[in-house]
Amino acid sequence: MTALHGPARRLTVFVGESDTVGHKPLYTEIVHRAHAAGLIGASVFRGIEGFGATQHIHTTRLLSLSEDLPVSVVMVDTAERIQAFLPELESLVPAGLITVEDVEVYRPASHEPIR
């Protein structure tokens, strides 16, 4: 794996936790396809509250517990690799927000344990 340092791009996909592809969660499929495409990494973050295109608020609060919380999949790689992966997402994510932002990688990920 190549360490990334300096200019890069962050690709973020916002979907619902209950969104699926076949029998798999959509966020899982995105991570597996990013891995197969050779991207440096991908992480999934589960939101505690949010709303999207439907304007319906999803929350973890007990009185209005939702089973469809917001989920974001975040990937950071070179601009070229992110751009090459976008067509794969367009066919995979029919609804949901996809953002691409220029970022600066200050400290590349390491396999060294944090102490």
C-alpha positions as CSV (number, residue, x, y, z in Angstrom):
1,M,0.0,0.0,0.0
2,T,1.3,3.4,-0.9
3,A,1.3,6.1,1.9
4,L,-0.5,9.2,0.9
5,H,1.0,12.5,1.9
6,G,0.1,16.0,0.7
7,P,-2.7,16.9,-1.7
8,A,-5.5,14.4,-1.9
9,R,-9.3,14.1,-2.3
10,R,-11.9,13.0,0.2
11,L,-15.0,11.2,-1.1
12,T,-18.0,11.0,1.2
13,V,-21.2,9.1,0.6
14,F,-24.2,9.8,2.8
15,V,-26.8,7.0,2.8
16,G,-29.3,5.5,5.2
17,E,-28.4,2.6,7.4
18,S,-31.2,0.5,6.0
19,D,-30.3,1.1,2.3
20,T,-29.3,-2.2,0.7
21,V,-27.8,-3.7,-2.4
22,G,-29.2,-7.2,-2.8
23,H,-29.1,-8.6,0.7
24,K,-26.1,-6.5,1.9
25,P,-26.1,-3.1,3.5
26,L,-25.2,-0.4,0.9
27,Y,-22.4,1.0,3.1
28,T,-20.8,-2.5,3.2
29,E,-21.0,-2.8,-0.6
30,I,-19.3,0.6,-1.0
31,V,-16.5,-0.4,1.3
32,H,-15.9,-3.7,-0.5
33,R,-16.0,-2.1,-3.9
34,A,-13.5,0.6,-2.7
35,H,-11.2,-2.1,-1.5
36,A,-11.5,-4.0,-4.8
37,A,-10.8,-0.8,-6.7
38,G,-7.5,-0.4,-4.7
39,L,-8.4,2.7,-2.8
40,I,-6.1,3.4,0.2
41,G,-8.9,3.1,2.7
42,A,-12.6,3.6,3.6
43,S,-14.4,4.1,6.9
44,V,-18.1,4.0,7.8
45,F,-19.5,6.4,10.4
46,R,-23.0,6.0,11.9
47,G,-24.8,9.2,12.7
48,I,-26.8,9.7,15.9
49,E,-29.3,12.1,14.2
50,G,-29.9,13.6,10.8
51,F,-32.2,14.1,7.9
52,G,-31.9,14.1,4.1
53,A,-33.9,14.5,1.0
54,T,-37.1,13.2,2.6
55,Q,-36.8,15.8,5.3
56,H,-37.7,13.1,7.9
57,I,-35.5,13.3,11.0
58,H,-33.9,10.0,12.1
59,T,-32.6,9.8,15.6
60,T,-31.3,7.5,18.3
61,R,-33.3,9.3,21.0
62,L,-35.4,6.7,22.9
63,L,-38.8,8.3,22.2
64,S,-38.4,8.4,18.5
65,L,-35.9,5.6,17.9
66,S,-35.1,5.1,14.2
67,E,-33.9,2.0,12.4
68,D,-32.6,4.1,9.5
69,L,-29.9,6.3,10.9
70,P,-27.6,8.3,8.7
71,V,-24.4,6.6,7.6
72,S,-21.4,8.1,5.9
73,V,-18.7,6.3,4.1
74,V,-15.5,8.3,3.8
75,M,-12.6,7.5,1.5
76,V,-9.3,9.5,1.0
77,D,-7.0,8.9,-1.9
78,T,-5.4,10.6,-4.8
79,A,-7.6,12.8,-7.1
80,E,-7.1,10.3,-9.9
81,R,-8.2,7.2,-7.9
82,I,-11.2,9.0,-6.4
83,Q,-12.3,10.3,-9.9
84,A,-11.9,6.8,-11.3
85,F,-14.1,5.3,-8.5
86,L,-17.0,7.8,-9.0
87,P,-18.7,6.0,-11.9
88,E,-18.9,2.9,-9.7
89,L,-20.7,4.9,-7.1
90,E,-23.1,6.5,-9.5
91,S,-24.5,3.1,-10.5
92,L,-24.5,1.9,-6.9
93,V,-26.0,4.8,-5.1
94,P,-29.3,5.9,-6.8
95,A,-30.3,8.1,-3.8
96,G,-28.0,9.6,-1.4
97,L,-25.5,12.5,-1.3
98,I,-22.0,12.1,-2.8
99,T,-19.4,14.8,-2.1
100,V,-15.8,15.2,-3.2
101,E,-13.4,17.7,-1.6
102,D,-9.8,18.6,-1.9
103,V,-7.9,17.8,1.3
104,E,-4.3,17.9,2.5
105,V,-3.0,14.7,4.1
106,Y,-0.8,15.9,7.0
107,R,0.1,12.5,8.5
108,P,-0.3,9.3,6.5
109,A,-1.8,6.3,8.2
110,S,0.7,3.9,9.7
111,H,0.6,0.3,10.9
112,E,2.6,1.4,14.0
113,P,0.5,1.0,17.2
114,I,-0.5,4.2,19.0
115,R,1.0,4.4,22.4
